[in-house]
Amino acid sequence: MKHEFSSNNLQAFFASFIGYWLVKWVPLWGLALIADSIIFLAPLIYIQNKELIDHHIHNAGNVINDQATQIKDLAAQHTGRATETVKQYTNEYTKKAQDLIGSSGVSRQKAGLKTTDFPNAPKDEPAPASSTVNTEPAAVPAS
């Protein structure tokens, strides 16, 4: 497998090296001629080697789908683990908050405080404040 990667790297190096020298030394009309030749010869090469090329494309699609499924499963596993951790923390802190609220109610009763020790809340709406200031905008004289 390591040999496969090194051969791909070697091919990419030679392709980029040849491309660099072509751009550096070949005039624009020569690059256009090379591009046209590739455009017209590529379909002929594909027709002659269709089974081989399609087989490699199918294999590449399978590899991509397998890796996408693996990444999706890994993400689901990590998400599930994180959700469980958050649930545990939530349950712990909910229990602590309930204990604190419950213990503060008990301490109030132990302190001897009663509901009659506090003033009653007003039951009526407060009356609107009567203001003598005119809140309407003043009329602007016409010029």
N, CA and C atoms as an extended XYZ file, in Angstrom:
429
Properties=species:S:1:pos:R:3:atomname:S:1:resname:S:1:resid:I:1 pbc="F F F"
N         0.827       -1.187        0.000 N   MET     1
C         0.000        0.000        0.000 CA  MET     1
C         0.876        1.256        0.000 C   MET     1
N         2.000        1.165        0.690 N   LYS     2
C         2.897        2.302        0.719 CA  LYS     2
C         3.477        2.560       -0.667 C   LYS     2
N         3.742        1.486       -1.415 N   HIS     3
C         4.261        1.617       -2.771 CA  HIS     3
C         3.248        2.326       -3.666 C   HIS     3
N         1.967        2.043       -3.432 N   GLU     4
C         0.907        2.673       -4.227 CA  GLU     4
C         0.912        4.188       -4.024 C   GLU     4
N         1.071        4.629       -2.783 N   PHE     5
C         1.084        6.061       -2.509 CA  PHE     5
C         2.328        6.720       -3.105 C   PHE     5
N         3.474        6.039       -3.032 N   SER     6
C         4.686        6.641       -3.578 CA  SER     6
C         4.614        6.723       -5.097 C   SER     6
N         3.994        5.740       -5.750 N   SER     7
C         3.864        5.823       -7.207 CA  SER     7
C         2.897        6.951       -7.585 C   SER     7
N         1.838        7.144       -6.791 N   ASN     8
C         0.935        8.265       -7.059 CA  ASN     8
C         1.659        9.594       -6.868 C   ASN     8
N         2.479        9.666       -5.832 N   ASN     9
C         3.241       10.892       -5.605 CA  ASN     9
C         4.229       11.136       -6.739 C   ASN     9
N         4.862       10.079       -7.207 N   LEU    10
C         5.820       10.206       -8.297 CA  LEU    10
C         5.119       10.657       -9.578 C   LEU    10
N         3.958       10.100       -9.858 N   GLN    11
C         3.199       10.510      -11.041 CA  GLN    11
C         2.765       11.962      -10.936 C   GLN    11
N         2.302       12.370       -9.769 N   ALA    12
C         1.890       13.764       -9.580 CA  ALA    12
C         3.083       14.702       -9.731 C   ALA    12
N         4.253       14.292       -9.223 N   PHE    13
C         5.447       15.118       -9.369 CA  PHE    13
C         5.793       15.310      -10.843 C   PHE    13
N         5.808       14.223      -11.615 N   PHE    14
C         6.173       14.344      -13.029 CA  PHE    14
C         5.133       15.145      -13.807 C   PHE    14
N         3.853       14.975      -13.468 N   ALA    15
C         2.814       15.749      -14.158 CA  ALA    15
C         2.977       17.240      -13.885 C   ALA    15
N         3.231       17.598      -12.630 N   SER    16
C         3.407       19.016      -12.313 CA  SER    16
C         4.717       19.550      -12.895 C   SER    16
N         5.766       18.725      -12.918 N   PHE    17
C         7.041       19.156      -13.492 CA  PHE    17
C         6.915       19.409      -14.990 C   PHE    17
N         6.253       18.485      -15.685 N   ILE    18
C         6.043       18.653      -17.127 CA  ILE    18
C         5.145       19.857      -17.383 C   ILE    18
N         4.100       20.015      -16.580 N   GLY    19
C         3.225       21.184      -16.732 CA  GLY    19
C         3.974       22.483      -16.527 C   GLY    19
N         4.868       22.509      -15.544 N   TYR    20
C         5.658       23.715      -15.280 CA  TYR    20
C         6.533       24.056      -16.488 C   TYR    20
N         7.237       23.053      -17.036 N   TRP    21
C         8.119       23.317      -18.169 CA  TRP    21
C         7.328       23.646      -19.426 C   TRP    21
N         6.142       23.037      -19.573 N   LEU    22
C         5.324       23.373      -20.744 CA  LEU    22
C         4.887       24.834      -20.685 C   LEU    22
N         4.445       25.272      -19.535 N   VAL    23
C         3.992       26.657      -19.400 CA  VAL    23
C         5.169       27.611      -19.561 C   VAL    23
N         6.338       27.187      -19.080 N   LYS    24
C         7.500       28.073      -19.135 CA  LYS    24
C         8.058       28.206      -20.558 C   LYS    24
N         8.096       27.116      -21.356 N   TRP    25
C         8.778       27.132      -22.639 CA  TRP    25
C         7.868       27.085      -23.857 C   TRP    25
N         6.684       26.539      -23.738 N   VAL    26
C         5.806       26.390      -24.904 CA  VAL    26
C         4.962       27.648      -25.058 C   VAL    26
N         4.854       28.179      -26.259 N   PRO    27
C         4.025       29.372      -26.457 CA  PRO    27
C         2.546       29.049      -26.285 C   PRO    27
N         1.735       30.085      -26.231 N   LEU    28
C         0.306       29.929      -25.980 CA  LEU    28
C        -0.367       29.066      -27.041 C   LEU    28
N         0.006       29.256      -28.303 N   TRP    29
C        -0.626       28.452      -29.348 CA  TRP    29
C        -0.265       26.978      -29.201 C   TRP    29
N         0.928       26.677      -28.682 N   GLY    30
C         1.326       25.286      -28.455 CA  GLY    30
C         0.541       24.661      -27.315 C   GLY    30
N         0.312       25.448      -26.263 N   LEU    31
C        -0.508       24.946      -25.143 CA  LEU    31
C        -1.933       24.692      -25.598 C   LEU    31
N        -2.466       25.578      -26.456 N   ALA    32
C        -3.818       25.393      -26.987 CA  ALA    32
C        -3.885       24.130      -27.848 C   ALA    32
N        -2.848       23.858      -28.645 N   LEU    33
C        -2.807       22.649      -29.478 CA  LEU    33
C        -2.762       21.393      -28.609 C   LEU    33
N        -1.966       21.427      -27.554 N   ILE    34
C        -1.880       20.281      -26.632 CA  ILE    34
C        -3.227       20.068      -25.940 C   ILE    34
N        -3.867       21.156      -25.488 N   ALA    35
C        -5.165       21.041      -24.823 CA  ALA    35
C        -6.214       20.478      -25.779 C   ALA    35
N        -6.219       20.936      -27.026 N   ASP    36
C        -7.176       20.401      -28.019 CA  ASP    36
C        -6.931       18.920      -28.279 C   ASP    36
N        -5.672       18.530      -28.371 N   SER    37
C        -5.353       17.110      -28.587 CA  SER    37
C        -5.861       16.262      -27.432 C   SER    37
N        -5.682       16.741      -26.216 N   ILE    38
C        -6.158       15.996      -25.041 CA  ILE    38
C        -7.683       15.926      -25.044 C   ILE    38
N        -8.322       17.025      -25.403 N   ILE    39
C        -9.796       17.050      -25.413 CA  ILE    39
C       -10.352       16.054      -26.425 C   ILE    39
N        -9.714       15.924      -27.570 N   PHE    40
C       -10.224       15.007      -28.595 CA  PHE    40
C        -9.762       13.574      -28.399 C   PHE    40
N        -8.612       13.366      -27.772 N   LEU    41
C        -8.113       12.006      -27.579 CA  LEU    41
C        -8.659       11.346      -26.311 C   LEU    41
N        -9.030       12.127      -25.311 N   ALA    42
C        -9.511       11.545      -24.048 CA  ALA    42
C       -10.745       10.666      -24.249 C   ALA    42
N       -11.760       11.076      -25.037 N   PRO    43
C       -12.906       10.176      -25.238 CA  PRO    43
C       -12.513        8.876      -25.952 C   PRO    43
N       -11.578        8.936      -26.898 N   LEU    44
C       -11.147        7.716      -27.584 CA  LEU    44
C       -10.455        6.760      -26.619 C   LEU    44
N        -9.628        7.312      -25.751 N   ILE    45
C        -8.946        6.486      -24.748 CA  ILE    45
C        -9.973        5.882      -23.794 C   ILE    45
N       -10.992        6.664      -23.415 N   TYR    46
C       -12.022        6.146      -22.511 CA  TYR    46
C       -12.800        5.014      -23.175 C   TYR    46
N       -13.144        5.172      -24.448 N   ILE    47
C       -13.919        4.130      -25.145 CA  ILE    47
C       -13.118        2.831      -25.219 C   ILE    47
N       -11.819        2.919      -25.468 N   GLN    48
C       -10.993        1.717      -25.579 CA  GLN    48
C       -10.789        1.042      -24.219 C   GLN    48
N       -10.776        1.810      -23.121 N   ASN    49
C       -10.507        1.258      -21.785 CA  ASN    49
C       -11.698        1.458      -20.853 C   ASN    49
N       -12.901        1.384      -21.390 N   LYS    50
C       -14.097        1.713      -20.621 CA  LYS    50
C       -14.273        0.812      -19.402 C   LYS    50
N       -14.098       -0.500      -19.580 N   GLU    51
C       -14.313       -1.426      -18.462 CA  GLU    51
C       -13.340       -1.151      -17.319 C   GLU    51
N       -12.078       -0.949      -17.670 N   LEU    52
C       -11.066       -0.699      -16.647 CA  LEU    52
C       -11.334        0.618      -15.910 C   LEU    52
N       -11.648        1.665      -16.656 N   ILE    53
C       -11.901        2.978      -16.048 CA  ILE    53
C       -13.167        2.932      -15.196 C   ILE    53
N       -14.223        2.309      -15.710 N   ASP    54
C       -15.460        2.208      -14.934 CA  ASP    54
C       -15.262        1.382      -13.669 C   ASP    54
N       -14.448        0.334      -13.756 N   HIS    55
C       -14.160       -0.485      -12.574 CA  HIS    55
C       -13.459        0.354      -11.503 C   HIS    55
N       -12.486        1.154      -11.912 N   HIS    56
C       -11.777        2.003      -10.942 CA  HIS    56
C       -12.687        3.079      -10.366 C   HIS    56
N       -13.552        3.634      -11.186 N   ILE    57
C       -14.506        4.636      -10.680 CA  ILE    57
C       -15.475        4.001       -9.692 C   ILE    57
N       -15.933        2.778       -9.997 N   HIS    58
C       -16.834        2.063       -9.080 CA  HIS    58
C       -16.130        1.762       -7.757 C   HIS    58
N       -14.868        1.326       -7.815 N   ASN    59
C       -14.100        1.064       -6.589 CA  ASN    59
C       -13.917        2.336       -5.779 C   ASN    59
N       -13.612        3.430       -6.452 N   ALA    60
C       -13.433        4.699       -5.734 CA  ALA    60
C       -14.742        5.113       -5.061 C   ALA    60
N       -15.869        4.925       -5.743 N   GLY    61
C       -17.170        5.235       -5.136 CA  GLY    61
C       -17.442        4.385       -3.913 C   GLY    61
N       -17.091        3.095       -3.986 N   ASN    62
C       -17.280        2.210       -2.829 CA  ASN    62
C       -16.411        2.640       -1.648 C   ASN    62
N       -15.165        3.007       -1.924 N   VAL    63
C       -14.271        3.451       -0.854 CA  VAL    63
C       -14.810        4.719       -0.210 C   VAL    63
N       -15.272        5.649       -1.036 N   ILE    64
C       -15.819        6.904       -0.507 CA  ILE    64
C       -17.056        6.632        0.336 C   ILE    64
N       -17.943        5.758       -0.136 N   ASN    65
C       -19.159        5.437        0.635 CA  ASN    65
C       -18.816        4.738        1.947 C   ASN    65
N       -17.848        3.830        1.923 N   ASP    66
C       -17.448        3.135        3.154 CA  ASP    66
C       -16.868        4.111        4.170 C   ASP    66
N       -16.027        5.020        3.703 N   GLN    67
C       -15.437        5.976        4.640 CA  GLN    67
C       -16.476        6.954        5.163 C   GLN    67
N       -17.434        7.349        4.302 N   ALA    68
C       -18.493        8.249        4.766 CA  ALA    68
C       -19.358        7.560        5.821 C   ALA    68
N       -19.654        6.282        5.613 N   THR    69
C       -20.431        5.525        6.599 CA  THR    69
C       -19.649        5.389        7.904 C   THR    69
N       -18.360        5.131        7.792 N   GLN    70
C       -17.526        5.006        8.991 CA  GLN    70
C       -17.491        6.320        9.762 C   GLN    70
N       -17.359        7.429        9.076 N   ILE    71
C       -17.327        8.737        9.742 CA  ILE    71
C       -18.681        9.034       10.379 C   ILE    71
N       -19.760        8.688        9.678 N   LYS    72
C       -21.099        8.913       10.231 CA  LYS    72
C       -21.309        8.091       11.498 C   LYS    72
N       -20.889        6.829       11.474 N   ASP    73
C       -21.023        5.980       12.661 CA  ASP    73
C       -20.170        6.492       13.816 C   ASP    73
N       -18.969        6.944       13.504 N   LEU    74
C       -18.088        7.479       14.540 CA  LEU    74
C       -18.674        8.751       15.156 C   LEU    74
N       -19.240        9.605       14.305 N   ALA    75
C       -19.865       10.832       14.814 CA  ALA    75
C       -21.074       10.496       15.678 C   ALA    75
N       -21.864        9.512       15.263 N   ALA    76
C       -23.020        9.105       16.071 CA  ALA    76
C       -22.572        8.543       17.414 C   ALA    76
N       -21.499        7.785       17.417 N   GLN    77
C       -20.981        7.224       18.671 CA  GLN    77
C       -20.518        8.339       19.610 C   GLN    77
N       -19.773        9.291       19.087 N   HIS    78
C       -19.296       10.400       19.929 CA  HIS    78
C       -20.455       11.258       20.414 C   HIS    78
N       -21.439       11.472       19.556 N   THR    79
C       -22.604       12.268       19.952 CA  THR    79
C       -23.380       11.565       21.053 C   THR    79
N       -23.559       10.254       20.927 N   GLY    80
C       -24.255        9.494       21.963 CA  GLY    80
C       -23.519        9.537       23.291 C   GLY    80
N       -22.194        9.418       23.229 N   ARG    81
C       -21.401        9.475       24.450 CA  ARG    81
C       -21.493       10.858       25.097 C   ARG    81
N       -21.435       11.905       24.282 N   ALA    82
C       -21.539       13.265       24.820 CA  ALA    82
C       -22.922       13.518       25.400 C   ALA    82
N       -23.956       12.990       24.756 N   THR    83
C       -25.322       13.158       25.268 CA  THR    83
C       -25.477       12.483       26.620 C   THR    83
N       -24.924       11.291       26.764 N   GLU    84
C       -24.995       10.587       28.053 CA  GLU    84
C       -24.255       11.363       29.146 C   GLU    84
N       -23.110       11.917       28.800 N   THR    85
C       -22.346       12.697       29.781 CA  THR    85
C       -23.126       13.919       30.226 C   THR    85
N       -23.749       14.616       29.270 N   VAL    86
C       -24.536       15.804       29.603 CA  VAL    86
C       -25.735       15.417       30.458 C   VAL    86
N       -26.363       14.284       30.159 N   LYS    87
C       -27.500       13.825       30.975 CA  LYS    87
C       -27.056       13.542       32.410 C   LYS    87
N       -25.889       12.915       32.568 N   GLN    88
C       -25.394       12.631       33.909 CA  GLN    88
C       -25.145       13.920       34.681 C   GLN    88
N       -24.478       14.885       34.040 N   TYR    89
C       -24.218       16.161       34.713 CA  TYR    89
C       -25.524       16.882       35.044 C   TYR    89
N       -26.470       16.840       34.120 N   THR    90
C       -27.757       17.497       34.356 CA  THR    90
C       -28.470       16.861       35.537 C   THR    90
N       -28.471       15.544       35.588 N   ASN    91
C       -29.120       14.859       36.709 CA  ASN    91
C       -28.424       15.175       38.035 C   ASN    91
N       -27.089       15.200       38.018 N   GLU    92
C       -26.358       15.512       39.251 CA  GLU    92
C       -26.686       16.919       39.753 C   GLU    92
N       -26.633       17.889       38.852 N   TYR    93
C       -26.867       19.270       39.265 CA  TYR    93
C       -28.337       19.520       39.600 C   TYR    93
N       -29.247       18.799       38.950 N   THR    94
C       -30.661       18.902       39.320 CA  THR    94
C       -30.866       18.383       40.734 C   THR    94
N       -30.242       17.265       41.054 N   LYS    95
C       -30.359       16.705       42.402 CA  LYS    95
C       -29.755       17.653       43.439 C   LYS    95
N       -28.581       18.236       43.110 N   LYS    96
C       -27.956       19.177       44.042 CA  LYS    96
C       -28.842       20.407       44.249 C   LYS    96
N       -29.438       20.913       43.154 N   ALA    97
C       -30.308       22.089       43.279 CA  ALA    97
C       -31.544       21.756       44.101 C   ALA    97
N       -32.119       20.584       43.889 N   GLN    98
C       -33.291       20.196       44.672 CA  GLN    98
C       -32.927       20.022       46.141 C   GLN    98
N       -31.748       19.475       46.407 N   ASP    99
C       -31.307       19.338       47.796 CA  ASP    99
C       -31.121       20.711       48.444 C   ASP    99
N       -30.532       21.652       47.696 N   LEU   100
C       -30.331       22.997       48.238 CA  LEU   100
C       -31.658       23.704       48.485 C   LEU   100
N       -32.569       23.567       47.552 N   ILE   101
C       -33.882       24.208       47.726 CA  ILE   101
C       -34.631       23.570       48.877 C   ILE   101
N       -34.574       22.256       48.942 N   GLY   102
C       -35.250       21.565       50.049 CA  GLY   102
C       -34.608       21.886       51.381 C   GLY   102
N       -33.291       21.981       51.440 N   SER   103
C       -32.624       22.265       52.711 CA  SER   103
C       -32.841       23.718       53.125 C   SER   103
N       -32.978       24.626       52.156 N   SER   104
C       -33.216       26.020       52.543 CA  SER   104
C       -34.629       26.178       53.100 C   SER   104
N       -35.600       25.409       52.619 N   GLY   105
C       -36.964       25.455       53.170 CA  GLY   105
C       -36.997       24.899       54.576 C   GLY   105
N       -36.211       23.863       54.833 N   VAL   106
C       -36.160       23.274       56.167 CA  VAL   106
C       -35.503       24.248       57.135 C   VAL   106
N       -34.452       24.918       56.720 N   SER   107
C       -33.767       25.835       57.626 CA  SER   107
C       -34.658       27.027       57.965 C   SER   107
N       -35.527       27.450       57.029 N   ARG   108
C       -36.442       28.550       57.319 CA  ARG   108
C       -37.436       28.132       58.413 C   ARG   108
N       -37.883       26.885       58.335 N   GLN   109
C       -38.818       26.411       59.365 CA  GLN   109
C       -38.102       26.263       60.695 C   GLN   109
N       -36.843       25.812       60.662 N   LYS   110
C       -36.082       25.673       61.905 CA  LYS   110
C       -35.805       27.036       62.527 C   LYS   110
N       -35.685       28.054       61.713 N   ALA   111
C       -35.398       29.396       62.234 CA  ALA   111
C       -36.623       30.008       62.895 C   ALA   111
N       -37.787       29.419       62.705 N   GLY   112
C       -38.986       29.923       63.359 CA  GLY   112
C       -39.686       31.015       62.556 C   GLY   112
N       -39.399       31.125       61.278 N   LEU   113
C       -40.061       32.126       60.458 CA  LEU   113
C       -41.425       31.608       60.025 C   LEU   113
N       -42.400       32.503       60.037 N   LYS   114
C       -43.757       32.141       59.623 CA  LYS   114
C       -44.154       33.063       58.478 C   LYS   114
N       -45.177       32.691       57.761 N   THR   115
C       -45.631       33.536       56.650 CA  THR   115
C       -46.257       34.818       57.174 C   THR   115
N       -46.682       34.835       58.426 N   THR   116
C       -47.271       36.054       58.982 CA  THR   116
C       -46.217       37.082       59.346 C   THR   116
N       -44.955       36.673       59.349 N   ASP   117
C       -43.873       37.603       59.652 CA  ASP   117
C       -43.613       38.586       58.513 C   ASP   117
N       -44.132       38.293       57.348 N   PHE   118
C       -43.883       39.127       56.177 CA  PHE   118
C       -45.139       39.925       55.847 C   PHE   118
N       -45.016       41.143       55.304 N   PRO   119
C       -46.203       41.934       54.960 CA  PRO   119
C       -46.946       41.316       53.781 C   PRO   119
N       -48.226       41.588       53.710 N   ASN   120
C       -49.048       41.083       52.614 CA  ASN   120
C       -48.798       41.904       51.354 C   ASN   120
N       -48.838       41.247       50.233 N   ALA   121
C       -48.659       41.933       48.955 CA  ALA   121
C       -49.951       42.650       48.595 C   ALA   121
N       -49.872       43.831       47.964 N   PRO   122
C       -51.092       44.541       47.583 CA  PRO   122
C       -51.868       43.755       46.537 C   PRO   122
N       -53.194       43.823       46.616 N   LYS   123
C       -54.050       43.082       45.706 CA  LYS   123
C       -54.615       43.975       44.601 C   LYS   123
N       -54.606       45.300       44.809 N   ASP   124
C       -55.151       46.227       43.817 CA  ASP   124
C       -54.019       46.762       42.951 C   ASP   124
N       -54.406       47.169       41.736 N   GLU   125
C       -53.456       47.815       40.828 CA  GLU   125
C       -53.146       49.198       41.362 C   GLU   125
N       -51.940       49.687       41.231 N   PRO   126
C       -51.651       51.049       41.680 CA  PRO   126
C       -52.391       52.066       40.804 C   PRO   126
N       -52.841       53.135       41.440 N   ALA   127
C       -53.565       54.180       40.713 CA  ALA   127
C       -52.586       54.927       39.815 C   ALA   127
N       -53.022       55.315       38.608 N   PRO   128
C       -52.112       56.055       37.725 CA  PRO   128
C       -51.785       57.413       38.329 C   PRO   128
N       -50.568       57.828       38.166 N   ALA   129
C       -50.129       59.113       38.720 CA  ALA   129
C       -50.766       60.238       37.916 C   ALA   129
N       -51.359       61.168       38.622 N   SER   130
C       -51.973       62.305       37.922 CA  SER   130
C       -50.886       63.338       37.687 C   SER   130
N       -50.695       63.676       36.449 N   SER   131
C       -49.657       64.650       36.127 CA  SER   131
C       -50.305       65.893       35.535 C   SER   131
N       -49.759       67.004       35.872 N   THR   132
C       -50.289       68.272       35.381 CA  THR   132
C       -49.570       68.702       34.113 C   THR   132
N       -48.552       67.970       33.705 N   VAL   133
C       -47.800       68.320       32.511 CA  VAL   133
C       -48.572       67.825       31.295 C   VAL   133
N       -48.725       68.668       30.299 N   ASN   134
C       -49.428       68.315       29.075 CA  ASN   134
C       -48.495       67.464       28.217 C   ASN   134
N       -48.934       66.253       27.894 N   THR   135
C       -48.090       65.343       27.133 CA  THR   135
C       -48.356       65.418       25.645 C   THR   135
N       -49.335       66.223       25.221 N   GLU   136
C       -49.618       66.345       23.790 CA  GLU   136
C       -48.598       67.270       23.157 C   GLU   136
N       -48.194       67.003       21.931 N   PRO   137
C       -47.202       67.878       21.281 CA  PRO   137
C       -47.821       69.228       20.953 C   PRO   137
N       -46.990       70.236       21.029 N   ALA   138
C       -47.476       71.595       20.748 CA  ALA   138
C       -47.653       71.758       19.239 C   ALA   138
N       -48.642       72.545       18.862 N   ALA   139
C       -48.903       72.801       17.455 CA  ALA   139
C       -47.827       73.699       16.883 C   ALA   139
N       -47.393       73.395       15.676 N   VAL   140
C       -46.365       74.168       15.006 CA  VAL   140
C       -47.063       75.198       14.101 C   VAL   140
N       -46.781       76.491       14.259 N   PRO   141
C       -47.430       77.487       13.410 CA  PRO   141
C       -46.973       77.355       11.966 C   PRO   141
N       -47.898       77.592       11.064 N   ALA   142
C       -47.583       77.503        9.615 CA  ALA   142
C       -46.771       78.722        9.200 C   ALA   142
N       -45.834       78.549        8.348 N   SER   143
C       -45.002       79.683        7.913 CA  SER   143
C       -45.532       80.281        6.646 C   SER   143
